[in-house]
């Protein structure tokens, strides 16, 4: 269950990474479909990242570096950090989709903007939480997982940057 | 000083002049941060002169990111809710001139949403022909009926009903502001709504966070933060509008200090004929409480 929830969070995060990498690179007024497609590209990138991590974790278990139960225990600590962050971002989105402009502004200014800035440290903090009290092998695997998830947005940025260079007007 | 003011030289007659990198760097001699000069030195150039195509690319990417910020803070809706009641007070067809429109986000937003009504024409003016060309292409892609003009917004053949701008007036120094208002006042327009960064205690930090989080282009990050530092105070705006347009009433919507500073992202200074002020307040409804 812990693994499933972490995977879902990772895919949601990847979808937002796709949206952010696309945002600010298309000057059209109406681009709802393009935003959805960008989020979809993010999900695909997230699935690839998760597949790589599955190979790492399952390979580690097969190699006897750690057990599934040890991974789950570390994943639970990781999840606490990510769930708190996800809850905060959810509150921000709740405000953003309100009908009142001022409430929307609060969501953007207080949560969503700073949330983007704090995302990398939060991802690393989750890895740190997983590493504390775990074996060195699990700690290393947690940090690899964090770096892989952080690299998803960097890769998507390169993709959408190349797209802007090739088609500057959408 | 913002780099985007230094790296291109478009004149009112539509001509473009080369800009030497050394001149831009020299203009940044007293800039508070060394990063400004370093960035100016790194921008696309050939033989010590900024490369027009390269610089236009940087400015296009920066303005696309600026548009993203405008979309995120629902700038189009914010402007609409203040402009629509004003325009409804004026009979007949109306003409709005967006001064320094850049990529023409507002012009295209109004054309796309029709939020200002059917009898309103919005024209975008800017000296930067590169940005205007991009604005027109974006309008064409979406089949939007938009009009962009390279040149001086205050020398029109057809009279404007209203002048607007977004993030433009901090580019003028305080001594130059009265003339800016005087020129639009002299055209016989009914008023002006100029939106710009509100200089609250949290503005520099907020600008840094948002330009760091939302922008990738170094010039956009640099200029975004500098513009927040250059934002004019309410007092300077109102005094300049009184001085330049003495027949207009000067108003502020969401004056600094009247509400939560974090919510005061872009606030307009408003000038309008005195006989319109009362009906405008009435038309605004509850929002009128935020006028001062």
HADDOCK unambig.tbl for C-alpha pairs under 7 A between the chains (distance, minus, plus):
assign (segid A and resid 23 and name CA) (segid B and resid 68 and name CA) 6.41 0.50 0.50
assign (segid A and resid 24 and name CA) (segid B and resid 64 and name CA) 5.14 0.50 0.50
assign (segid A and resid 24 and name CA) (segid B and resid 65 and name CA) 4.16 0.50 0.50
assign (segid A and resid 24 and name CA) (segid B and resid 67 and name CA) 6.79 0.50 0.50
assign (segid A and resid 24 and name CA) (segid B and resid 68 and name CA) 4.78 0.50 0.50
assign (segid A and resid 25 and name CA) (segid B and resid 64 and name CA) 5.86 0.50 0.50
assign (segid A and resid 25 and name CA) (segid B and resid 65 and name CA) 6.78 0.50 0.50
assign (segid A and resid 26 and name CA) (segid B and resid 64 and name CA) 6.74 0.50 0.50
assign (segid A and resid 27 and name CA) (segid B and resid 64 and name CA) 5.74 0.50 0.50
assign (segid A and resid 27 and name CA) (segid B and resid 138 and name CA) 6.68 0.50 0.50
assign (segid A and resid 28 and name CA) (segid B and resid 138 and name CA) 6.01 0.50 0.50
assign (segid A and resid 29 and name CA) (segid B and resid 109 and name CA) 6.32 0.50 0.50
assign (segid A and resid 102 and name CA) (segid B and resid 263 and name CA) 6.96 0.50 0.50
assign (segid A and resid 105 and name CA) (segid B and resid 73 and name CA) 6.27 0.50 0.50
assign (segid A and resid 105 and name CA) (segid B and resid 263 and name CA) 6.34 0.50 0.50
assign (segid A and resid 106 and name CA) (segid B and resid 263 and name CA) 6.65 0.50 0.50
assign (segid A and resid 109 and name CA) (segid B and resid 262 and name CA) 6.84 0.50 0.50
assign (segid A and resid 113 and name CA) (segid B and resid 210 and name CA) 5.91 0.50 0.50
assign (segid A and resid 113 and name CA) (segid B and resid 213 and name CA) 6.28 0.50 0.50
assign (segid A and resid 114 and name CA) (segid B and resid 209 and name CA) 6.43 0.50 0.50
assign (segid A and resid 116 and name CA) (segid B and resid 213 and name CA) 5.81 0.50 0.50
assign (segid A and resid 117 and name CA) (segid B and resid 213 and name CA) 5.20 0.50 0.50
assign (segid A and resid 169 and name CA) (segid B and resid 138 and name CA) 6.14 0.50 0.50
